[in-house]
């Protein structure tokens, strides 16, 4: 399971959002729209994605 990854892309702006949501985006390695970040697929990462699900999307890459 350690070799599984998930790629997320930021789709929304962190402007006018609570500070914890902005910090979660930074923790995911995102800070500008259309940026992508590949992260290990762990429960912690999934929880962070769920917290800002309205600002990001999971990218399915082939």
DSSP file (Angstrom, degrees, kcal/mol; ACC not computed):
  #  RESIDUE AA STRUCTURE BP1 BP2  ACC     N-H-->O    O-->H-N    N-H-->O    O-->H-N    TCO  KAPPA ALPHA  PHI   PSI    X-CA   Y-CA   Z-CA
    1    1 A X    >         0   0    0      0, 0.0     3,-1.2     0, 0.0    40,-0.3   0.000 360.0 360.0 360.0 -20.4    0.0    0.0    0.0
    2    2 A X  T 3   +     0   0    0      1,-0.3    39,-0.1    38,-0.1    40,-0.0   0.766 360.0  55.7 -67.5 -24.0    3.0    2.3    0.5
    3    3 A X  T 3  S+     0   0    0     37,-0.1    -1,-0.3     2,-0.1     2,-0.2   0.543  84.3 103.1 -87.3  -5.2    3.5    2.5   -3.3
    4    4 A X    <   -     0   0    0     -3,-1.2    37,-2.2    37,-0.1     2,-0.3  -0.565  52.2-173.9 -77.4 139.3    0.0    3.7   -4.0
    5    5 A X  E     -A   40   0A   0     35,-0.3     2,-0.4    -2,-0.2    35,-0.2  -0.884  16.8-151.0-130.0 162.6   -0.3    7.4   -4.8
    6    6 A X  E     -A   39   0A   0     33,-2.9    33,-2.9    -2,-0.3     2,-0.5  -0.999   9.9-148.8-133.1 136.3   -3.1    9.9   -5.4
    7    7 A X  E     -AB  38  59A   0     52,-0.6    52,-3.1    -2,-0.4     2,-0.4  -0.919  15.8-171.2-108.4 127.9   -2.9   13.0   -7.6
    8    8 A X  E     -AB  37  58A   0     29,-2.6    29,-2.2    -2,-0.5     2,-0.4  -0.906   7.8-158.6-118.7 147.1   -4.9   16.0   -6.6
    9    9 A X  E     -AB  36  57A   0     48,-2.8    48,-2.1    -2,-0.4     2,-0.4  -0.984  21.5-124.2-124.1 134.5   -5.5   19.2   -8.6
   10   10 A X  E     + B   0  56A   0     25,-2.2    24,-2.9    -2,-0.4    46,-0.3  -0.648  34.0 166.6 -79.0 128.7   -6.6   22.5   -7.0
   11   11 A X        +     0   0    0     44,-3.1     2,-0.3    -2,-0.4    45,-0.2   0.566  56.6  55.5-115.6 -17.5   -9.8   23.8   -8.7
   12   12 A X  S    S-     0   0    0     43,-2.1     2,-0.3    20,-0.1    43,-0.1  -0.789  81.0-108.9-120.3 162.4  -10.9   26.5   -6.2
   13   13 A X        -     0   0    0     -2,-0.3    19,-0.1     1,-0.1    -2,-0.0  -0.663  11.7-145.0 -89.0 140.6   -9.3   29.6   -4.7
   14   14 A X    >   +     0   0    0     -2,-0.3     3,-1.3    17,-0.2     8,-0.1   0.509  64.5 118.7 -80.2  -2.8   -8.4   29.7   -1.0
   15   15 A X  T 3  S+     0   0    0      1,-0.3     3,-0.1     7,-0.0    -2,-0.1  -0.382  80.6  11.9 -64.3 141.2   -9.3   33.3   -0.9
   16   16 A X  T 3  S+     0   0    0      1,-0.2     2,-0.3    -2,-0.1    -1,-0.3   0.788 102.9 121.7  60.7  30.8  -12.1   34.1    1.6
   17   17 A X  S <  S-     0   0    0     -3,-1.3    -1,-0.2     1,-0.1     5,-0.1  -0.840  73.6 -86.1-114.7 156.9  -11.8   30.6    3.1
   18   18 A X    >>  -     0   0    0     -2,-0.3     4,-1.7     1,-0.1     3,-0.7  -0.241  39.1-114.2 -60.0 152.7  -11.1   29.7    6.7
   19   19 A X  H 3> S+     0   0    0      1,-0.3     4,-2.5     2,-0.2     5,-0.2   0.837 114.2  59.0 -59.6 -35.3   -7.4   29.6    7.7
   20   20 A X  H 3> S+     0   0    0      1,-0.2     4,-1.7     2,-0.2    -1,-0.3   0.851 105.0  50.0 -66.8 -31.6   -7.5   25.8    8.4
   21   21 A X  H <> S+     0   0    0     -3,-0.7     4,-2.0     2,-0.2    -1,-0.2   0.890 110.6  49.7 -71.0 -38.4   -8.6   25.2    4.8
   22   22 A X  H  X S+     0   0    0     -4,-1.7     4,-1.9     1,-0.2    -2,-0.2   0.920 111.7  48.6 -63.2 -43.0   -5.8   27.3    3.4
   23   23 A X  H  X S+     0   0    0     -4,-2.5     4,-2.3     1,-0.2    -1,-0.2   0.851 107.8  55.0 -66.5 -34.3   -3.3   25.5    5.6
   24   24 A X  H  X S+     0   0    0     -4,-1.7     4,-1.6     2,-0.2    -1,-0.2   0.908 106.6  51.0 -64.9 -41.6   -4.7   22.1    4.5
   25   25 A X  H  <>S+     0   0    0     -4,-2.0     5,-2.8     2,-0.2     4,-0.3   0.915 110.6  48.8 -60.7 -42.4   -4.1   23.1    0.8
   26   26 A X  H ><5S+     0   0    0     -4,-1.9     3,-1.5     1,-0.2    -2,-0.2   0.903 108.3  54.2 -64.0 -39.8   -0.5   24.0    1.7
   27   27 A X  H 3<5S+     0   0    0     -4,-2.3    -1,-0.2     1,-0.3    -2,-0.2   0.812 106.0  52.7 -62.8 -30.1   -0.2   20.7    3.5
   28   28 A X  T 3<5S-     0   0    0     -4,-1.6    -1,-0.3     2,-0.2    -2,-0.2   0.489 122.8-108.5 -81.8  -3.5   -1.3   19.0    0.3
   29   29 A X  T < 5S+     0   0    0     -3,-1.5     2,-0.4    -4,-0.3    -3,-0.2   0.714  80.7 122.2  84.2  21.4    1.4   20.9   -1.7
   30   30 A X      < +     0   0    0     -5,-2.8    -1,-0.3    -6,-0.2    -2,-0.2  -0.896  17.1 146.4-117.2 146.2   -1.1   23.1   -3.4
   31   31 A X        +     0   0    0      1,-0.4     2,-0.3    -2,-0.4   -17,-0.2   0.390  64.2  45.9-152.6  -6.7   -1.3   26.9   -3.4
   32   32 A X  S >  S-     0   0    0    -19,-0.1     3,-1.6   -18,-0.0    -1,-0.4  -0.979  90.1 -89.1-139.7 153.3   -2.6   28.1   -6.8
   33   33 A X  T 3  S+     0   0    0     -2,-0.3   -22,-0.2     1,-0.2     3,-0.1  -0.268 108.9  19.9 -62.4 147.5   -5.4   26.9   -9.0
   34   34 A X  T 3  S+     0   0    0    -24,-2.9    -1,-0.2     1,-0.3     2,-0.2   0.434  89.3 136.2  72.0   3.2   -4.6   24.2  -11.6
   35   35 A X    <   -     0   0    0     -3,-1.6   -25,-2.2   -25,-0.1     2,-0.3  -0.550  41.3-150.9 -76.1 147.0   -1.6   23.0   -9.6
   36   36 A X  E     -A    9   0A   0    -27,-0.2     2,-0.4    -2,-0.2   -27,-0.2  -0.907  12.8-173.4-120.1 148.9   -1.2   19.3   -9.2
   37   37 A X  E     -A    8   0A   0    -29,-2.2   -29,-2.6    -2,-0.3     2,-0.5  -0.996  14.6-147.8-141.9 134.2    0.4   17.3   -6.4
   38   38 A X  E     +A    7   0A   0     -2,-0.4     2,-0.3   -31,-0.2   -31,-0.2  -0.913  28.3 172.1-104.9 124.3    1.1   13.6   -6.2
   39   39 A X  E     -A    6   0A   0    -33,-2.9   -33,-2.9    -2,-0.5     2,-0.1  -0.856  39.8 -87.8-129.2 159.0    0.9   12.2   -2.6
   40   40 A X  E     -A    5   0A   0     -2,-0.3     2,-1.6   -35,-0.2   -35,-0.3  -0.452  44.2-116.8 -65.8 142.3    1.0    8.8   -0.9
   41   41 A X        +     0   0    0    -37,-2.2     2,-0.3   -40,-0.3   -37,-0.1  -0.618  60.7 143.6 -85.6  84.9   -2.5    7.3   -0.6
   42   42 A X     >  -     0   0    0     -2,-1.6     4,-2.5     1,-0.1     5,-0.2  -0.775  65.2-108.1-117.6 163.2   -2.8    7.2    3.2
   43   43 A X  H  > S+     0   0    0     -2,-0.3     4,-2.1     1,-0.2     5,-0.1   0.861 120.4  54.8 -58.4 -34.6   -5.8    7.7    5.4
   44   44 A X  H  > S+     0   0    0      2,-0.2     4,-2.0     1,-0.2    -1,-0.2   0.921 109.2  46.2 -65.4 -43.2   -4.3   11.0    6.5
   45   45 A X  H  > S+     0   0    0      1,-0.2     4,-2.4     2,-0.2    -2,-0.2   0.915 111.8  51.4 -64.8 -42.7   -4.0   12.3    3.0
   46   46 A X  H  X S+     0   0    0     -4,-2.5     4,-2.3     1,-0.2    -1,-0.2   0.873 108.6  52.3 -62.0 -36.8   -7.6   11.1    2.2
   47   47 A X  H  X S+     0   0    0     -4,-2.1     4,-1.7     2,-0.2    -1,-0.2   0.892 108.8  49.3 -65.8 -39.7   -8.8   13.0    5.3
   48   48 A X  H  X S+     0   0    0     -4,-2.0     4,-1.3     2,-0.2    -2,-0.2   0.904 111.0  49.9 -65.7 -40.6   -7.1   16.2    4.1
   49   49 A X  H  < S+     0   0    0     -4,-2.4     3,-0.3     1,-0.2    -2,-0.2   0.909 109.7  51.7 -63.5 -41.2   -8.6   15.8    0.6
   50   50 A X  H >< S+     0   0    0     -4,-2.3     3,-1.1     1,-0.2    -1,-0.2   0.851 104.4  57.5 -63.5 -34.4  -12.1   15.3    2.2
   51   51 A X  H 3< S+     0   0    0     -4,-1.7    -1,-0.2     1,-0.3    -2,-0.2   0.840 120.8  27.0 -66.5 -33.5  -11.7   18.5    4.3
   52   52 A X  T >X S+     0   0    0     -4,-1.3     3,-2.3    -3,-0.3     4,-0.9  -0.131  78.7 133.0-119.5  36.1  -11.1   20.6    1.2
   53   53 A X  T <4 S+     0   0    0     -3,-1.1    -1,-0.1     1,-0.3     3,-0.1   0.745  70.1  59.8 -62.5 -22.5  -13.1   18.5   -1.3
   54   54 A X  T 34 S+     0   0    0      1,-0.2    -1,-0.3    -3,-0.2    -2,-0.1   0.554 110.3  42.4 -80.3  -7.1  -14.9   21.6   -2.6
   55   55 A X  T <4 S+     0   0    0     -3,-2.3   -44,-3.1    -6,-0.2   -43,-2.1   0.505 116.3  41.4-113.4  -9.8  -11.5   23.1   -3.6
   56   56 A X  E  <  -B   10   0A   0     -4,-0.9     2,-0.3   -46,-0.3   -46,-0.2  -0.862  58.4-153.9-134.1 166.3   -9.7   20.1   -5.1
   57   57 A X  E     -B    9   0A   0    -48,-2.1   -48,-2.8    -2,-0.3     2,-0.5  -0.992  25.2-117.6-139.4 148.8  -10.4   17.1   -7.4
   58   58 A X  E     -B    8   0A   0     -2,-0.3     2,-0.5   -50,-0.2   -50,-0.2  -0.740  30.9-140.0 -85.5 127.6   -8.7   13.7   -7.6
   59   59 A X  E     -B    7   0A   0    -52,-3.1     2,-0.8    -2,-0.5   -52,-0.6  -0.767   3.4-147.8 -93.2 127.9   -7.0   13.3  -11.0
   60   60 A X        -     0   0    0     -2,-0.5     2,-0.4   -54,-0.1   -54,-0.0  -0.858  21.6-171.0 -93.8 110.5   -7.3    9.9  -12.6
   61   61 A X              0   0    0     -2,-0.8   -54,-0.0     1,-0.1    -2,-0.0  -0.836 360.0 360.0-106.9 141.8   -4.1    9.4  -14.7
   62   62 A X              0   0    0     -2,-0.4    -1,-0.1     0, 0.0    -2,-0.0   0.418 360.0 360.0 -97.5 360.0   -3.6    6.5  -17.1
